Amino acid sequence: MNIQSLTLNNGIQMPELGYGVFRVEEGPELAKAVKAAIQIGYRSIDTASIYGNEKSVGDGIRQAIEEGLVSREELFVTSKVWNDGLSFDETVAAYEESLVKMGLDYLDLYLIHWPGKDKYQESWKALEALYKESRVKAIGVSNFQVHHLQSLLKDAEVNPVINQIEFHPKLTQKEVREYCLEQNIQVEAWSPLMNGDLLKNETIQGIAKAHNKSAAQVVLRWDLQHGVITIPKSMNETRMRENISLYDFTLTGEQMDQLDALNENTRSGPDPDEFDFKM
């Protein structure tokens, strides 16, 4: 399965479909799942320091490379700095720790996981330094609202390539997406299936039936047709294959509108403006 890629604002290519590992425990089962995902065709792997599973993700990547399934250069690996340490030095140290845990020489993308209240400016300077030193291929942010991005961009020497946000038909975040489009910042969706809560929605199921596809495939296809990178999570190989099989159907304009109309501004995760994640 050949996944299409998008060009980020610094010129590098990123697969528009990736494999997420949020809320998956460290251990051999995750390493096995990561290797399986690569074997199935995923080339983008997304983790974070707070997930506590970077070592297993790295083990899966190493096994896939050792077995000749892929080269490191063919993979796009993302991790994120957590909000318990967003000073310049802490951010650099966190990046280096992630590399050690994953057994990698570099990451393709490193993100500030949450804006918090007031510390992301210094952390961004650290990411810029890592990027300028060619220690990371691209840098970005996660869960940033418009005002966070405006504040960041005032002093940024390097613009973020990505803003990874919670995005699904119940939370379309139109204002954030439009601002990112204006600033040439690619939007990426986490929790695209709203932890599975969307899969029983009658509108989604009706559209899925019309295309002879699953509800999950319809939602993920909706992401792609909005130009949003998406990173569904599954430990089940059958679902991994299903989640990647999105290129043999297209949602109509009317179906896209129907899905957009499901928006309720409902979050499955925290509101970035209400929780500062200080630990």
HELIX and SHEET records of a PDB file:
HELIX    1   1 PRO A   28  ILE A   40  1                                  13    
HELIX    2   2 SER A   49  TYR A   51  5                                   3    
HELIX    3   3 GLU A   54  GLU A   66  1                                  13    
HELIX    4   4 ARG A   72  GLU A   74  5                                   3    
HELIX    5   5 PHE A   88  MET A  102  1                                  15    
HELIX    6   6 TYR A  120  LYS A  132  1                                  13    
HELIX    7   7 VAL A  146  ASP A  155  1                                  10    
HELIX    8   8 LYS A  174  GLU A  182  1                                   9    
HELIX    9   9 MET A  194  LYS A  200  5                                   7    
HELIX   10  10 GLU A  202  HIS A  211  1                                  10    
HELIX   11  11 ALA A  215  GLN A  225  1                                  11    
HELIX   12  12 GLU A  237  ILE A  244  1                                   8    
HELIX   13  13 GLY A  253  ASP A  260  1                                   8    
SHEET    1   A 2 SER A   5  THR A   7  0                                        
SHEET    2   A 2 GLN A  13  PRO A  15 -1                                        
SHEET    1   B 8 TYR A  19  GLY A  20  0                                        
SHEET    2   B 8 SER A  44  ASP A  46  1                                        
SHEET    3   B 8 PHE A  76  VAL A  81  1                                        
SHEET    4   B 8 LEU A 109  ILE A 112  1                                        
SHEET    5   B 8 ILE A 139  SER A 142  1                                        
SHEET    6   B 8 ILE A 162  GLU A 166  1                                        
SHEET    7   B 8 GLN A 186  TRP A 190  1                                        
SHEET    8   B 8 ILE A 229  THR A 230  1                                        
END                                                                             
